[in-house]
Amino acid sequence: MNAVSVLKDKTFQTVFLLYSTLLIFLGRQTDAGLLNFDDSFYAQKAKELLVGGSFWLNTFYGQPDFDKPPLPIWLTALAFKVFGVSGYSTVLVTGLFGTGAVYVTYRLSDKLFRDPWVALLSGIVLIFPGYFLDYSRRGMNDIVLTFFVTLALYCFFLARENPRWYLAFGFSTAGALLTKSVLGLFPLMIALGVLVLTRRWKTIANPNFLTGVVIALGLGSLWHVINWMEYGDRFVHEHFGWIIWERFWHGDYATPNTSPFYFLGYLKGFFGNYWPWLPIAVVGCWQFGKRAVAETGDDKDRFLLILLWVGIILVVLSLSNAQYFRYMLPVFPALAIIVSKTLGDWLLPDWKDKSMPWLVGSVMVTALFINVTPIELKQAASLKRNSWEVRVLAPSIRLNTPEKTFVGNYRLPLWNPRNSILFYSDRWLADPVNSPEQVMASLQKNPRSTWLSRTGEFRKLAEQFPDQLYLIQSQGPYAYFTSAQVRDQILYDFSGEHNTWIR
């Protein structure tokens, strides 16, 4: 057996993709830390669930949270239970689901086209460019949604041969709904689009398909029903009214994008984030569209499924004013298949054989780069040390700010670094105060209160009020301080035991 035959072997390809993606997504994560807003936000909710929160009723800093359904929170809390509360446990969940998305994409591509080169390249294209890789190394829920969308459509395709796979399609769609609410409806929309456009009315009436739909909608809506029963109109207004409806039409700040071309925002995002595959993907979508129209039978289903996968998600999300390119991640597996199939049709068999060692080698080099080198890339947030200043300050904040009290906020933004402070120190950063006199009045009233500010702002404050402030600790851009009256009561942790909290 020569080298090319080995590279075409399904067992080798499976082991290689799984092992390599785990190394790439989970490598160099023990000291990476979590970004302040989304990553720490979701991790905090999982931590609150772990320490006695409700299984179905999410909380953030003890208050009801209606932002997203709880499936990723459950999984993160489970990782915390097994491996301890840390940034690494948070990204472990995302890394595993990113690996799962690569594997399912590889399997679906193999089922669609029965070409080992195309199948292997599909998994590799999904890993690259770095956008999918970066988010597979972060503690957010977009990769989890991508996995369930991909798994659902894989099961839907398998159901052509065995209708019982429609049940798995239903459970996978329920997983998508329990991950990101109404965006989890995409597999059902795509599947119905395929069945309607191919006029497979009997399949729509098939008991297995109908059962799958019932499972998807019934199980996937449990969180919505339970929260509505608990909170009533408040849940409906905040989740459906603000999170979904208002943000969809008006964006995050209720200020609609008045540009008549706002719906092209995601196309601009692809232009900035999908190289070198973008030209191939554009041509490939055109070719898939032509073949979806021209082909009949099974061939039509193959091309139509992938085309609608891209088209439905792109069109629906492009209508929204709240456009974040990470929302496009569920189409990345479909685009990976389009790019791989298009290249596979262009290249001669001999060229494909010669390219396989280079494809495998590129993945191996990436895994080595991430796991062996300390190099940080500006374009990849997950390859940098995130919130490291907060992680170093966290032990001092925990020791010197009693539970149930606030850390004062002097001229810092409302939300930065609030979430990371809460996750790493279990203390809440108050709303910002901009008046120096108000800070001093608060310290005079309660000398034990502690404050966080930019280092430069602390220096100005200390110059304005000499000998009245005590700098507990300065780290990076932040200064953590209190009144000079209590300087002898300040505590420090020199044991090193806090290291488990700053990962």
C-alpha positions in Angstrom: 0.0 0.0 0.0 1.6 3.3 -1.1 1.3 6.7 0.7 -1.6 8.0 -1.4 -3.6 4.8 -0.7 -3.1 5.3 3.1 -4.2 9.0 2.8 -7.4 7.9 1.0 -8.2 5.3 3.7 -11.3 6.2 5.6 -9.9 5.0 8.9 -6.8 7.1 8.5 -8.8 10.2 7.4 -11.1 9.8 10.4 -8.4 9.4 12.9 -6.3 12.2 11.4 -9.1 14.7 11.3 -10.3 14.0 14.8 -6.8 14.0 16.4 -5.6 17.0 14.4 -8.7 19.2 15.1 -8.5 18.4 18.8 -4.9 19.5 18.8 -5.7 22.6 16.9 -8.9 23.6 18.8 -7.7 22.7 22.3 -3.9 23.4 22.0 -2.4 26.2 24.0 -5.6 26.9 25.9 -4.5 26.4 29.6 -3.4 30.1 29.8 -5.5 31.6 27.0 -8.2 32.9 29.2 -11.7 34.1 28.2 -12.6 37.3 26.4 -14.5 39.7 28.5 -17.9 39.9 27.0 -19.5 36.8 25.4 -17.0 34.1 26.6 -17.1 35.2 30.2 -20.8 35.9 30.0 -21.7 32.3 29.1 -19.1 30.8 31.4 -20.6 32.8 34.3 -24.1 31.5 33.7 -22.7 27.9 33.7 -20.9 28.6 36.9 -24.1 29.8 38.5 -25.9 26.7 37.3 -23.1 24.6 38.9 -23.4 26.2 42.3 -27.1 25.6 42.7 -28.9 27.4 39.8 -32.0 26.1 38.0 -31.6 23.6 35.2 -34.0 25.4 33.0 -34.1 29.0 34.3 -30.8 30.7 33.4 -29.3 33.4 35.6 -26.6 35.9 35.3 -25.4 37.4 38.6 -28.4 35.9 40.2 -30.9 37.6 37.9 -33.1 35.8 35.4 -31.4 35.7 31.9 -33.5 35.2 28.8 -30.7 35.7 26.2 -30.2 32.1 24.9 -31.5 28.6 25.7 -29.4 26.5 28.1 -27.9 23.5 26.3 -24.4 25.0 26.0 -24.7 26.2 29.6 -25.5 22.6 30.7 -22.5 21.2 28.9 -20.2 23.9 30.2 -21.4 23.3 33.8 -20.8 19.6 33.3 -17.2 20.4 32.2 -16.8 22.5 35.3 -18.1 19.7 37.4 -15.6 17.2 35.9 -12.5 19.4 35.3 -13.1 22.4 37.6 -14.2 25.9 37.0 -11.7 27.5 34.5 -11.4 29.1 31.1 -10.1 25.8 29.8 -13.2 23.9 30.8 -15.3 26.5 29.0 -13.4 26.3 25.7 -13.3 22.5 26.0 -17.0 22.3 25.1 -16.6 24.5 22.1 -13.4 22.6 20.9 -15.2 19.3 21.1 -18.2 20.5 19.2 -15.9 22.2 16.6 -14.2 18.8 16.2 -17.6 17.2 15.8 -18.6 19.7 13.1 -15.4 18.9 11.1 -16.1 15.2 11.4 -19.8 15.4 10.5 -18.9 17.6 7.5 -16.3 15.0 6.4 -18.9 12.2 6.7 -21.6 14.1 4.9 -19.2 15.0 2.0 -18.3 11.4 1.7 -21.9 10.3 1.6 -22.8 13.0 -0.9 -20.0 12.4 -3.5 -18.2 9.1 -2.6 -14.8 10.8 -3.2 -12.2 10.4 -0.5 -10.2 13.4 -1.7 -13.3 15.7 -1.6 -14.3 14.3 1.7 -10.9 14.9 3.3 -10.6 18.4 1.8 -14.1 19.3 3.1 -12.9 18.8 6.7 -9.7 20.7 6.0 -11.4 23.6 4.3 -13.8 23.9 7.3 -10.8 24.2 9.7 -9.4 26.9 7.5 -9.6 29.9 7.1 -8.9 31.0 10.7 -12.4 32.3 11.4 -13.9 28.9 12.1 -10.7 27.8 13.9 -10.8 30.9 16.1 -14.4 30.5 17.2 -13.8 26.8 17.9 -11.3 27.9 20.5 -13.7 30.3 22.2 -16.4 29.8 24.8 -19.4 30.9 22.7 -22.4 29.0 21.3 -22.1 29.6 17.5 -19.9 26.5 17.0 -22.3 24.4 19.0 -25.1 25.6 16.8 -23.0 24.9 13.7 -22.5 21.3 14.9 -26.2 20.6 15.5 -27.2 22.2 12.1 -24.7 20.1 10.3 -25.6 16.9 12.2 -29.3 17.5 11.6 -28.8 17.9 7.8 -26.5 14.8 7.8 -29.3 12.8 9.4 -31.8 14.3 7.0 -29.7 13.1 4.0 -29.3 9.6 5.6 -33.1 9.4 6.0 -33.4 9.0 2.2 -32.3 5.4 2.7 -33.7 4.8 6.2 -36.6 7.0 7.3 -35.8 6.3 10.9 -33.0 8.8 10.6 -35.7 11.5 10.6 -35.9 10.9 14.3 -32.2 11.7 14.7 -32.9 14.7 12.5 -35.5 15.8 15.0 -33.3 15.4 18.0 -30.5 17.3 16.3 -32.8 20.1 15.4 -34.0 20.2 19.0 -30.3 20.6 20.0 -30.0 23.5 17.7 -33.1 25.2 19.1 -31.9 24.6 22.7 -28.6 26.2 21.7 -29.7 29.4 19.9 -33.5 29.6 19.9 -35.2 30.4 16.6 -31.9 30.2 14.7 -32.1 26.5 15.5 -35.0 26.3 13.0 -32.6 26.5 10.1 -32.3 22.6 9.6 -36.1 22.3 9.5 -36.4 25.2 7.0 -33.7 23.7 4.8 -35.2 20.2 4.9 -38.7 21.5 4.1 -37.2 23.5 1.2 -35.6 20.4 -0.3 -38.8 18.4 0.0 -41.0 21.1 -1.4 -38.8 21.9 -4.3 -38.4 18.2 -5.2 -42.2 17.7 -4.7 -41.7 14.9 -2.3 -45.1 15.3 -0.7 -45.2 11.7 0.6 -42.0 12.2 2.5 -43.5 15.3 4.2 -46.5 13.1 5.3 -44.2 10.2 6.3 -44.8 9.3 10.0 -41.1 9.3 10.7 -40.6 12.7 9.3 -43.6 14.1 11.1 -42.4 12.5 14.4 -39.0 14.1 13.8 -40.6 17.5 13.4 -42.7 17.0 16.6 -39.5 16.0 18.4 -37.7 19.1 17.1 -40.4 21.6 18.0 -41.5 19.9 21.2 -38.2 19.2 22.8 -36.6 22.3 21.3 -39.2 24.7 22.7 -39.2 23.3 26.3 -37.0 26.1 27.6 -39.3 28.7 26.0 -42.4 27.1 27.5 -40.9 26.7 31.0 -39.6 30.2 31.1 -43.0 31.6 29.9 -44.8 29.6 32.6 -42.4 31.0 35.2 -42.0 34.6 34.1 -45.0 35.2 31.8 -45.0 38.3 29.6 -41.6 39.4 30.9 -40.0 36.4 29.2 -41.9 37.0 26.0 -41.1 40.7 25.9 -37.4 40.3 26.6 -36.6 37.1 24.6 -38.9 37.4 21.7 -39.6 41.1 21.8 -36.1 42.5 22.4 -33.6 39.7 21.7 -35.2 38.5 18.5 -37.7 41.0 17.1 -36.2 44.3 18.0 -32.6 43.3 17.3 -33.6 41.6 14.0 -35.2 44.8 12.6 -33.4 47.6 14.5 -30.0 46.2 15.6 -28.6 46.1 19.1 -29.2 49.8 19.8 -32.7 50.3 18.3 -31.1 52.4 15.5 -32.0 50.8 12.1 -29.3 50.8 9.5 -30.6 53.3 7.0 -28.3 52.2 4.2 -30.3 50.6 1.4 -27.6 48.1 1.0 -27.4 46.9 4.6 -28.4 43.4 3.5 -25.1 43.1 1.8 -23.3 43.1 5.1 -22.6 39.4 5.3 -21.3 39.4 1.7 -18.8 42.0 2.9 -18.0 39.8 5.8 -17.2 36.9 3.6 -15.0 39.1 1.5 -12.9 39.9 4.6 -12.9 36.5 6.3 -13.2 33.7 3.7 -9.9 33.7 1.8 -8.4 31.9 0.0 -11.6 30.0 -0.7 -14.0 32.9 -1.5 -13.6 32.8 -5.4 -13.9 29.0 -5.5 -17.0 29.2 -3.2 -18.7 31.8 -5.5 -18.1 29.8 -8.6 -19.1 26.6 -6.7 -22.4 28.1 -5.6 -23.2 29.0 -9.2 -22.3 25.5 -10.4 -24.3 23.9 -7.6 -27.2 26.0 -8.5 -27.1 25.0 -12.1 -26.8 21.3 -11.2 -29.7 21.6 -8.7 -31.9 22.8 -11.5 -30.6 20.4 -14.2 -30.1 17.2 -12.3 -32.9 14.7 -11.4 -33.4 12.2 -8.6 -30.6 11.7 -6.0 -28.2 14.0 -7.8 -30.7 16.9 -7.6 -31.2 16.2 -3.9 -27.4 16.4 -3.2 -26.8 19.7 -4.9 -30.1 21.3 -3.7 -29.5 20.4 -0.1 -26.1 22.2 0.0 -27.3 25.1 -2.0 -30.4 25.7 0.2 -28.2 25.3 3.3 -26.2 28.3 2.2 -29.0 30.3 0.6 -31.6 30.1 3.3 -29.3 31.0 6.1 -27.7 33.8 4.1 -31.0 35.3 3.0 -32.7 35.2 6.4 -29.8 36.6 8.3 -29.1 39.3 5.7 -32.5 40.7 6.4 -31.5 41.5 10.0 -30.0 44.7 11.1 -28.1 42.9 13.9 -25.4 41.4 11.7 -22.4 39.7 13.3 -20.3 37.6 10.9 -20.1 34.7 13.5 -23.8 34.2 12.8 -22.7 32.8 9.4 -20.7 30.0 11.0 -23.5 27.4 10.4 -23.0 27.8 6.6 -19.3 27.1 6.8 -19.7 23.3 6.6 -21.8 23.7 3.4 -19.3 26.1 1.9 -16.5 23.7 2.7 -18.3 21.0 0.8 -18.9 23.3 -2.1 -15.3 24.4 -2.3 -14.0 20.8 -2.1 -16.4 19.4 -4.7 -15.6 22.3 -7.0 -11.9 21.8 -6.7 -12.4 18.1 -7.1 -14.2 18.6 -10.4 -11.5 20.9 -11.7 -8.4 18.9 -10.8 -7.2 15.8 -12.6 -7.0 12.6 -10.5 -3.2 12.6 -10.6 -3.1 16.2 -9.3 -5.5 15.3 -6.5 -3.2 12.4 -5.4 -0.2 14.6 -5.4 -1.9 17.3 -3.4 -3.0 15.0 -0.5 0.3 14.9 1.3 0.4 18.7 1.2 -3.1 19.0 2.6 -2.3 16.6 5.4 1.0 18.5 6.0 -0.7 21.9 6.3 -2.9 20.6 9.1 0.0 19.0 10.9 2.0 22.3 10.6 -0.9 24.2 12.0 -1.2 21.8 14.9 2.5 22.2 15.6 2.3 26.0 15.4 -0.5 26.2 17.9 0.9 23.6 20.4 4.7 24.3 20.2 5.1 28.0 19.5 4.1 30.9 21.8 3.4 33.2 18.8 0.2 35.3 19.1 -1.7 36.5 16.1 -3.6 39.8 16.1 -6.3 38.2 13.9 -6.9 35.3 16.3 -8.3 36.3 19.6 -8.0 32.7 20.9 -4.2 32.6 20.3 -3.7 35.5 22.7 -3.8 35.8 26.5 -7.2 37.2 27.1 -8.3 39.0 30.3 -4.9 38.2 31.8 -4.8 41.5 33.8 -8.2 40.6 35.3 -7.0 37.0 36.1 -4.0 38.4 38.0 -6.1 40.9 39.9 -8.9 38.4 40.7 -7.3 37.0 43.9 -6.8 40.5 45.4 -10.4 41.5 44.4 -11.8 38.4 46.0 -9.9 38.9 49.2 -10.6 42.6 49.7 -14.1 42.9 48.3 -16.6 41.0 50.5 -19.3 38.8 48.9 -22.5 40.5 48.0 -20.7 43.9 47.6 -19.5 45.8 44.5 -16.2 46.8 43.1 -16.5 50.5 42.3 -16.0 51.5 38.7 -14.1 54.8 38.1 -14.4 55.8 34.5 -14.3 52.3 33.0 -16.9 51.3 30.3 -20.2 49.8 31.5 -19.4 46.3 30.4 -15.7 46.1 30.1 -14.2 44.3 32.1 -17.4 43.6 34.1 -18.1 40.0 32.8 -14.5 38.8 33.2 -14.3 40.4 36.7 -17.4 38.5 37.7 -16.3 35.2 36.3 -12.7 35.2 37.7 -13.4 37.0 41.0 -17.1 36.4 41.8 -17.5 40.1 42.3 -19.6 42.6 40.4 -18.2 45.7 38.8 -20.6 48.6 39.4 -21.8 51.1 36.9 -19.2 53.7 36.0 -18.7 56.8 38.1 -17.0 59.7 36.4 -16.8 62.3 39.2 -13.6 62.3 41.3 -15.6 63.9 44.2 -18.2 61.1 44.1 -15.4 58.5 44.4 -13.9 60.3 47.4 -17.3 60.7 49.0 -17.9 57.0 48.7 -14.5 56.2 50.2 -15.1 58.6 53.1 -18.5 57.0 53.8 -17.1 53.4 53.4 -13.3 53.3 53.6 -13.3 49.5 53.0 -14.9 49.9 49.6 -12.6 49.1 46.6 -12.4 50.5 43.2 -11.1 49.7 39.7 -10.0 52.2 37.1 -7.5 52.7 34.4 -4.0 53.2 35.8 -3.7 56.6 34.2 -7.1 57.7 35.8 -5.9 56.5 39.2 -2.7 58.5 39.0 -4.7 61.7 38.2 -7.0 60.9 41.1 -4.1 60.3 43.5 -2.5 63.6 42.5 -5.8 65.4 43.0 -6.2 63.9 46.5 -2.7 63.2 47.8 -2.2 60.6 50.6 -5.9 59.6 50.5 -5.8 56.6 48.2 -4.0 53.3 48.5 -3.1 51.2 45.4 -3.8 47.6 46.2 -2.5 46.2 43.0 -1.8 47.5 39.5 -1.8 45.1 36.5 -1.6 46.1 32.9 -4.1 48.9 32.2 -6.0 48.5 35.5 -5.5 49.9 39.0 -7.3 48.4 41.9 -7.4 50.8 44.9 -9.1 51.8 48.1 -8.8 54.4 50.9 -5.5 55.0 52.5 -7.3 54.6 55.9 -7.4 50.8 55.5 -4.1 50.1 53.9 -3.0 48.0 56.9 -6.1 45.8 56.5 -5.5 44.9 52.9 -5.0 41.1 52.2 -2.8 39.4 49.6 -2.7 35.8 48.4 0.9 34.6 48.0 0.0 30.9 48.1 -0.3 30.4 44.4 -3.6 28.5 45.0 -5.4 31.1 42.9 -3.7 29.8 39.8 -6.6 27.4 39.2 -8.8 30.5 38.8 -6.8 32.4 36.3 -6.5 29.9 33.5 
